[in-house]
Amino acid sequence: MQVTGLTKAFGPRTLFANVSFRIGPGDRLAVAGRNGAGKTTLLRILAGIDEADSGSVSIPRGERVALHDQRPDARAAGSVREYVEQGLAHARDAEERMAALEARMSSGDHGPATMRDYDRAQTDLEAAGGYHWRAWVERVTRGLGLTDAHLDRPLTSLSGGELTRASLARALAGRPQVLLLDEPTNHLDLEAMEWLEGIVRDIGAAVVIVSHDRWFLESTATSVLEIADGRATHWPMGYSAFRRARAEEDAQQAAIAEKRRAEIERLDRFITRWRAGTKAKQARSRARRRDRIEPVAAPTREKSLSFGFPKTDRPGRVVLEADGLSVEVAGRSLVHEAGFTIERGQRVAVVGPNGAGKTTTVETLLGRREAASGRVSMGHKVMPSYFTQHAREYDGSRSLAETVKAGSALTETEARTLLGRFLFSGEMADRLVEDLSGGERRRLGLVELVAEGGNLLVLDEPTNHLDVESREALEDALLAYDGTVILVSHDRALIDAVATHTLSLEQGTASMRAGGYGDLLALRQMAADEDSADGATGGGPGSAAGDPAPGAGRSVSRRARAAARESGSGADARTPRRSNGRLAREVSKIEARIAGIEADIAAVEAEVAEAGATGDVEAVTRLGERHRALQEDLSYAMAEWEDRAALLVDGS
């Protein structure tokens, strides 16, 4: 994709001007910038949905562009499966053309035009992933947590998070040459995020990413396009290297600007003092020098959040204790007879897959929900403050300052000062709450959290709608906070920086572990290594030649096996339980059989290509039948593997 001179304005405000870059296969470009800088608008222009005021976007003829929109249109008719497969019309069309041409050849049509059409259809199908495209779609949907039950539902019945995952699945399933991702990690659990990182790195497309997820950007981006003050700057480096280089550049520019300013002031003082005195000649010389000096502007970065939590009252050593705690929702058990203690000063990240009950469990710990059984005890002098991921109910007719004062003991001046640290300065403090955007309401919630002065902060997805700089400000504030923190978040960078402990909700258990997110990953890797040494042989599904995307099939095997390992970790987090040996051996044998079938399919496809090139119609027909039989064997083996892997996950 070649982008030249893109400019876009809304009324008098220019979002960006003269944006140019080139991105090729395997390049992964992160678009960085503050909220409102025009990142999503840029993606929609690249996708051909919106138009630029000037400039051009060009791609080679026939290449496909797919956009994952963070606000997909839910009005499309049909099932989720049909929606996801919309991007694969080219694969289905090529497959149908090949089948029709094979039938014509079997009837005696061996003309050169027929053979050319067959060769063209075969080339198109190979470009779409070959006969593996259905397996690829299945792997994508499963990797993103979309089950068969999801796929058979009407698209209009999906929740916002499910719809976003369906949009992401559709963009990936089509295997485009240019993949545009707008906040792709929204509504994904940690496991799905890790899966997505591998796919984005391995898919081979030119990828443009807009995301506030620092961990995801660091893991995937090979370069950065920064949009700031309407200008775009390309940084040919990874995300963390870009942040360091930009900070160094800002520091250098600030130093030069300060030096130049001081020089200009020194000359001005000399000129003013001696313009009519004994050194008038020297003053005129200095004035000429002064006129030749060009001022250097200091770096202009938009203001970011800058705040801290007040010093808190010291509670007892035990802040919160759960004993035999069971949590249920609508008769479904989320946590069964859990026991753990949270002590003063700990920062505990609550982690687990979507649907594990993280928010429900946290609200049970706070007494906002009734436990199914067991008890939760709050320690001496503990004062909790809760930041919920759901929008707070506000009196829209109140101003921001009035809202903060009503929920705290702050004076008018203190409330306005605090609002200013959250970018609600000056007259903005007099705005009505009903006029705030979703992101501004989240910031107002943080203002109230600080104003409450609690010594136990319970934060549920606090970084939603916050840009990177604001997330880092929250991270710094939490690190400096002298109280106790319980944090539910999908922001792995925040968890990794802040957490001293993790509370993992896994298969109905709640396991408290010392250490942060990196320690949790190390524990899981240790379990993976142990599981691998426990007798697993051969590659997982997708390890043979002809895999739809590098690493795609292997990730399915890793995901199920990791879930099986983690399901037994509740009893003792330091000693992960080994999977059932017999089932593990069965799964390994099935994986080896799948690898063999996929190798056979790859060989048959190579023979079909050779036979088509030489015009051997009988061989093409015979090999086509063989290919279909192998596809059936593969589908049966995959279903058998999934059944065994599910038993492994359930601990049977």
Secondary structure as the mmCIF struct_conf table of DSSP 4:
data_model
#
loop_
_struct_conf.conf_type_id
_struct_conf.id
_struct_conf.beg_label_comp_id
_struct_conf.beg_label_asym_id
_struct_conf.beg_label_seq_id
_struct_conf.end_label_comp_id
_struct_conf.end_label_asym_id
_struct_conf.end_label_seq_id
STRN STRN1 GLN A 2 PHE A 10
TURN_TY1_P TURN_TY1_P1 GLY A 11 PRO A 12
STRN STRN2 ARG A 13 ARG A 22
TURN_TY1_P TURN_TY1_P2 PRO A 25 GLY A 26
STRN STRN3 ARG A 28 ALA A 32
TURN_TY1_P TURN_TY1_P3 ASN A 35 GLY A 36
BEND BEND1 ALA A 37 GLY A 38
HELX_RH_AL_P HELX_RH_AL_P1 LYS A 39 LEU A 46
TURN_TY1_P TURN_TY1_P4 ALA A 47 GLY A 48
BEND BEND2 ILE A 49 ASP A 50
BEND BEND3 ASP A 53 ASP A 53
STRN STRN4 SER A 54 SER A 58
TURN_TY1_P TURN_TY1_P5 ARG A 61 GLY A 62
STRN STRN5 VAL A 65 HIS A 68
BEND BEND4 GLN A 70 ARG A 71
TURN_TY1_P TURN_TY1_P6 ALA A 74 ARG A 75
BEND BEND5 GLY A 78 GLY A 78
STRN STRN6 SER A 79 SER A 79
HELX_RH_AL_P HELX_RH_AL_P2 VAL A 80 VAL A 84
HELX_RH_3T_P HELX_RH_3T_P1 GLU A 85 LEU A 88
HELX_RH_AL_P HELX_RH_AL_P3 ALA A 89 SER A 106
TURN_TY1_P TURN_TY1_P7 SER A 107 GLY A 108
HELX_RH_AL_P HELX_RH_AL_P4 PRO A 112 ALA A 127
TURN_TY1_P TURN_TY1_P8 ALA A 128 GLY A 129
HELX_RH_3T_P HELX_RH_3T_P2 GLY A 130 HIS A 132
HELX_RH_AL_P HELX_RH_AL_P5 TRP A 133 GLY A 143
TURN_TY1_P TURN_TY1_P9 LEU A 144 GLY A 145
HELX_RH_AL_P HELX_RH_AL_P6 ASP A 148 LEU A 151
TURN_TY1_P TURN_TY1_P10 ASP A 152 ASP A 152
BEND BEND6 ARG A 153 ARG A 153
STRN STRN7 PRO A 154 PRO A 154
HELX_RH_3T_P HELX_RH_3T_P3 LEU A 155 SER A 157
HELX_RH_AL_P HELX_RH_AL_P7 GLY A 160 ALA A 173
TURN_TY1_P TURN_TY1_P11 GLY A 174 GLY A 174
BEND BEND7 GLN A 177 GLN A 177
STRN STRN8 VAL A 178 ASP A 182
BEND BEND8 GLU A 183 GLU A 183
TURN_TY1_P TURN_TY1_P12 PRO A 184 HIS A 187
HELX_RH_AL_P HELX_RH_AL_P8 LEU A 190 ASP A 202
BEND BEND9 ILE A 203 ILE A 203
BEND BEND10 ALA A 205 ALA A 205
STRN STRN9 ALA A 206 VAL A 210
BEND BEND11 HIS A 212 HIS A 212
HELX_RH_AL_P HELX_RH_AL_P9 ARG A 214 THR A 220
BEND BEND12 THR A 222 THR A 222
STRN STRN10 SER A 223 ALA A 228
TURN_TY1_P TURN_TY1_P13 ASP A 229 GLY A 230
STRN STRN11 ARG A 231 TRP A 235
BEND BEND13 MET A 237 MET A 237
HELX_RH_AL_P HELX_RH_AL_P10 TYR A 239 TRP A 274
TURN_TY1_P TURN_TY1_P14 ARG A 275 ALA A 276
BEND BEND14 GLY A 277 GLY A 277
TURN_TY1_P TURN_TY1_P15 THR A 278 LYS A 279
HELX_RH_AL_P HELX_RH_AL_P11 ALA A 280 ARG A 292
HELX_LH_PP_P HELX_LH_PP_P1 ILE A 293 PRO A 295
HELX_LH_PP_P HELX_LH_PP_P2 ALA A 297 PRO A 299
HELX_LH_PP_P HELX_LH_PP_P3 ARG A 301 LYS A 303
HELX_LH_PP_P HELX_LH_PP_P4 PHE A 309 LYS A 311
BEND BEND15 ARG A 317 ARG A 317
STRN STRN12 VAL A 318 VAL A 329
TURN_TY1_P TURN_TY1_P16 ALA A 330 GLY A 331
STRN STRN13 ARG A 332 GLU A 343
TURN_TY1_P TURN_TY1_P17 ARG A 344 GLY A 345
STRN STRN14 ARG A 347 VAL A 351
TURN_TY1_P TURN_TY1_P18 ASN A 354 GLY A 355
BEND BEND16 ALA A 356 ALA A 356
HELX_RH_AL_P HELX_RH_AL_P12 LYS A 358 LEU A 365
TURN_TY1_P TURN_TY1_P19 LEU A 366 GLY A 367
BEND BEND17 ARG A 368 ARG A 369
BEND BEND18 ALA A 372 ALA A 372
STRN STRN15 SER A 373 MET A 378
TURN_TY1_P TURN_TY1_P20 HIS A 380 LYS A 381
STRN STRN16 PRO A 384 PHE A 387
BEND BEND19 GLN A 389 HIS A 390
HELX_LH_PP_P HELX_LH_PP_P5 ALA A 391 GLU A 393
TURN_TY1_P TURN_TY1_P21 GLY A 396 SER A 397
BEND BEND20 ARG A 398 ARG A 398
STRN STRN17 SER A 399 SER A 399
HELX_RH_AL_P HELX_RH_AL_P13 LEU A 400 ALA A 406
TURN_TY1_P TURN_TY1_P22 GLY A 407 GLY A 407
BEND BEND21 SER A 408 ALA A 409
HELX_RH_AL_P HELX_RH_AL_P14 GLU A 412 ARG A 421
TURN_TY1_P TURN_TY1_P23 PHE A 422 LEU A 423
HELX_RH_3T_P HELX_RH_3T_P4 GLY A 426 ASP A 430
BEND BEND22 ARG A 431 ARG A 431
STRN STRN18 LEU A 432 LEU A 432
HELX_RH_3T_P HELX_RH_3T_P5 VAL A 433 ASP A 435
HELX_RH_AL_P HELX_RH_AL_P15 GLY A 438 GLU A 452
TURN_TY1_P TURN_TY1_P24 GLY A 453 GLY A 453
BEND BEND23 ASN A 455 ASN A 455
STRN STRN19 LEU A 456 ASP A 460
BEND BEND24 GLU A 461 GLU A 461
TURN_TY1_P TURN_TY1_P25 PRO A 462 HIS A 465
HELX_RH_AL_P HELX_RH_AL_P16 VAL A 468 ALA A 480
BEND BEND25 GLY A 483 GLY A 483
STRN STRN20 THR A 484 VAL A 488
BEND BEND26 HIS A 490 HIS A 490
HELX_RH_AL_P HELX_RH_AL_P17 ARG A 492 VAL A 498
BEND BEND27 THR A 500 THR A 500
STRN STRN21 HIS A 501 GLU A 506
TURN_TY1_P TURN_TY1_P26 GLN A 507 GLY A 508
STRN STRN22 THR A 509 ALA A 514
BEND BEND28 GLY A 515 GLY A 515
HELX_RH_AL_P HELX_RH_AL_P18 TYR A 517 SER A 532
TURN_TY1_P TURN_TY1_P27 ALA A 533 GLY A 535
BEND BEND29 GLY A 538 GLY A 538
TURN_TY1_P TURN_TY1_P28 PRO A 541 GLY A 542
BEND BEND30 ALA A 544 ALA A 544
TURN_TY1_P TURN_TY1_P29 ALA A 545 GLY A 546
BEND BEND31 PRO A 548 ALA A 549
TURN_TY1_P TURN_TY1_P30 PRO A 550 GLY A 551
HELX_RH_AL_P HELX_RH_AL_P19 ALA A 552 GLU A 566
TURN_TY1_P TURN_TY1_P31 SER A 567 GLY A 568
BEND BEND32 GLY A 570 ALA A 571
TURN_TY1_P TURN_TY1_P32 ALA A 573 ARG A 574
BEND BEND33 THR A 575 THR A 575
HELX_LH_PP_P HELX_LH_PP_P6 PRO A 576 ASN A 580
HELX_RH_AL_P HELX_RH_AL_P20 GLY A 581 THR A 614
TURN_TY1_P TURN_TY1_P33 GLY A 615 GLY A 615
HELX_RH_AL_P HELX_RH_AL_P21 VAL A 617 ASP A 650
TURN_TY1_P TURN_TY1_P34 GLY A 651 GLY A 651
#
